[in-house]
Amino acid sequence: MDEINEIVFPPEEAEDIPEQQPVEAVTGPADDTAVNETAEPDEPNEPDVLSELSDRISEQSSQIAKLTELIEKLSSQVAAGNKAIAVHEEIERNLNNELQRYKNDFYDKLATPFLMQFIGLYIDLSEEMAEIKEEHDAAPEKEYLKTQLDSLGYYADSVKGALINNGVEIKTPEPGSSYDYKEQRISKTIPTDDETLRDCVAEARSDAFIYNGKVLRPAKVVVYKV
């Protein structure tokens, strides 16, 4: 095998290769070329902010409109409920009034005959007492008349109390008061020239008896006539 001989160039034939120098970094002034890594981000554009704000206001307005509609519906339902309650109460009140009238009429029909008997008894006792008192005033020495008067007075007071306790109003006309044709009946007239006494009560002969606004028996009165 042939040997490869090393070729050696002579010193004068080798190319001079310049030595590579390190490259210096080129830098400019710090104030002109330095990059500010902590710079603030750009501010949003004003038209975009206004548009976003307008959208939010529109959304809130829509929600308020829905709430308003809901409140109106609830108010309408409450008003309808109150109206129904008022109608129910009115019907109930009318029924109660009707039942009360029926009850009063029924009771009046049952009670009136008994009350009229008590009224007649009271009037008879009162008239009897008036006669005995007149006789006793004429003859005070008759002591038995005083005893009879006291006994009749006791019974008359008992009957009067029973009438009052059962709702009967007993009204005694006052002398000098105007004649009331609804509660009084004229038993006698007295002529007079005094115009101020025209149709005025001169004397009450009996009381008026009124029950539940109805005159069961009118009073007997003496009236002045011009």
C-alpha positions in Angstrom: 0.0 0.0 0.0 1.4 3.3 -1.0 2.3 5.7 1.8 0.6 9.1 1.8 3.3 11.7 2.3 2.4 14.8 4.2 2.5 17.8 2.1 4.1 20.7 3.9 3.7 24.1 2.5 6.7 26.3 2.8 6.5 29.2 5.1 6.6 31.8 2.4 3.6 30.3 0.6 1.1 30.4 3.5 -1.6 33.2 3.5 -1.6 35.6 6.3 -5.1 35.4 7.9 -5.8 38.4 9.9 -6.8 37.9 13.5 -10.6 38.4 14.1 -11.2 41.3 16.5 -14.2 41.3 18.9 -17.1 43.4 17.7 -18.2 46.0 20.1 -21.9 46.6 20.7 -23.1 49.8 19.3 -25.0 51.7 21.8 -26.7 55.1 21.5 -27.6 57.6 24.2 -29.6 56.1 27.0 -32.3 58.8 27.0 -33.0 58.4 23.3 -33.1 54.6 22.6 -33.9 53.0 26.0 -37.3 51.1 26.0 -39.6 51.7 28.9 -40.8 48.3 29.8 -43.2 49.6 32.6 -45.1 52.0 30.3 -48.9 52.2 31.1 -51.4 50.6 28.6 -53.2 52.8 26.3 -56.4 54.4 27.7 -59.7 53.2 26.2 -61.3 55.3 23.6 -64.0 57.7 24.9 -66.7 56.7 22.4 -66.3 53.0 23.5 -66.9 54.0 27.2 -70.0 56.0 26.3 -71.3 53.1 24.2 -70.8 50.6 27.1 -72.4 53.0 29.6 -75.4 53.5 27.2 -75.8 49.7 26.9 -75.9 49.3 30.7 -78.4 52.1 31.1 -80.6 50.5 28.5 -80.4 47.2 30.3 -81.3 48.8 33.7 -84.2 50.6 32.1 -85.5 47.4 30.6 -85.4 45.7 34.1 -87.1 48.7 35.7 -89.8 48.5 33.1 -90.4 44.8 33.8 -90.6 45.5 37.5 -93.0 48.3 36.9 -95.2 46.0 34.9 -95.1 43.4 37.6 -96.0 45.9 40.3 -99.0 47.1 38.2 -100.2 43.5 37.8 -99.9 42.9 41.5 -101.7 46.1 42.3 -104.5 45.2 39.9 -104.8 41.8 41.6 -104.8 43.4 45.1 -107.5 45.9 43.9 -109.6 43.1 42.5 -109.2 41.1 45.8 -110.2 44.2 47.9 -113.2 44.7 45.7 -114.3 41.1 46.1 -113.9 41.4 49.9 -115.9 44.6 49.9 -118.7 42.9 47.9 -118.7 39.9 50.2 -118.8 42.2 53.3 -121.7 44.1 51.8 -123.7 41.0 51.0 -123.0 39.7 54.6 -124.1 43.0 56.1 -127.3 43.0 54.1 -128.1 39.5 55.1 -127.5 40.3 58.7 -129.7 43.3 58.5 -132.4 41.3 56.8 -132.2 38.6 59.4 -132.3 41.2 62.2 -135.4 42.8 60.7 -137.0 39.4 60.4 -136.1 38.6 63.9 -137.4 42.0 65.2 -140.6 41.6 63.2 -141.1 38.1 64.5 -140.4 39.2 68.1 -142.7 42.2 67.7 -145.5 40.1 66.6 -145.1 37.9 69.6 -144.3 40.6 72.2 -146.7 43.3 71.1 -149.9 41.7 72.4 -148.4 41.1 75.8 -146.9 44.6 75.9 -150.3 46.1 75.1 -151.8 44.2 78.0 -149.2 45.6 80.4 -149.6 49.1 79.0 -153.4 48.8 79.5 -152.8 47.6 83.1 -150.4 50.5 83.8 -152.9 53.1 82.4 -155.7 51.6 84.5 -153.6 51.7 87.6 -152.6 55.3 86.9 -156.2 56.4 86.4 -157.3 54.6 89.5 -154.5 56.3 91.5 -155.5 59.7 90.1 -159.1 59.2 91.3 -158.1 58.0 94.8 -155.6 60.9 95.1 -158.4 63.4 94.3 -160.7 61.8 96.8 -158.0 61.7 99.5 -157.1 65.4 98.9 -160.8 66.2 99.5 -160.9 64.1 102.7 -157.4 63.7 104.2 -158.9 62.0 107.3 -159.6 58.9 105.3 -156.4 57.0 106.0 -157.5 53.9 104.1 -157.4 56.0 100.9 -153.7 56.7 101.6 -153.1 52.9 102.1 -154.8 52.1 98.8 -152.8 54.8 97.0 -149.5 53.4 98.2 -150.5 49.8 97.2 -151.6 50.9 93.7 -148.4 53.0 93.3 -146.3 49.9 94.1 -148.0 47.8 91.5 -147.9 50.6 88.9 -144.2 51.1 89.4 -143.6 47.3 89.0 -145.6 47.3 85.7 -143.8 50.4 84.5 -140.4 48.8 85.2 -141.4 45.6 83.4 -142.3 47.7 80.3 -139.0 49.6 80.4 -137.0 46.4 80.8 -138.6 45.0 77.7 -137.7 47.9 75.5 -140.8 50.1 75.8 -140.1 53.9 76.0 -142.6 55.8 78.1 -142.8 59.5 77.2 -144.8 62.1 79.2 -145.6 65.2 77.2 -144.4 68.4 78.8 -146.9 71.3 79.3 -146.1 74.1 77.0 -144.5 71.8 74.4 -145.8 71.7 70.8 -148.4 69.1 69.9 -146.9 66.1 68.2 -149.5 64.3 66.1 -147.3 61.2 65.8 -147.1 60.5 69.5 -150.1 62.3 70.9 -153.9 62.4 70.6 -156.0 65.4 71.6 -158.6 64.5 74.3 -159.7 68.1 75.0 -159.0 71.6 73.8 -158.8 74.8 75.8 -159.6 78.2 74.0 -157.0 81.0 74.4 -156.2 84.4 73.0 -152.5 83.9 73.4 -151.0 83.2 70.0 -147.8 81.8 71.6 -149.9 79.0 73.1 -151.5 77.9 69.8 -151.3 74.1 69.5 -149.4 73.7 72.7 -149.9 71.1 75.3 -151.8 72.3 78.3 -152.0 69.1 80.2 -151.0 65.4 79.8 -153.7 62.9 80.6 -151.6 59.8 79.8 -148.1 58.8 78.6 -147.0 57.7 75.1 -145.7 54.2 74.8 -143.1 53.5 72.0 -141.5 50.2 71.1 -138.8 49.8 68.4 -139.7 53.2 67.0 -143.4 52.3 66.8 -146.1 54.1 68.8 -148.0 51.3 70.6 -150.3 53.8 72.3 -150.2 57.6 71.9 -150.4 60.0 74.8 -153.7 61.8 75.6 -153.2 65.5 75.9 -155.2 68.7 76.4 -154.2 71.3 73.8 -154.7 75.1 73.6 -156.7 76.5 70.6 -156.9 80.1 69.5 
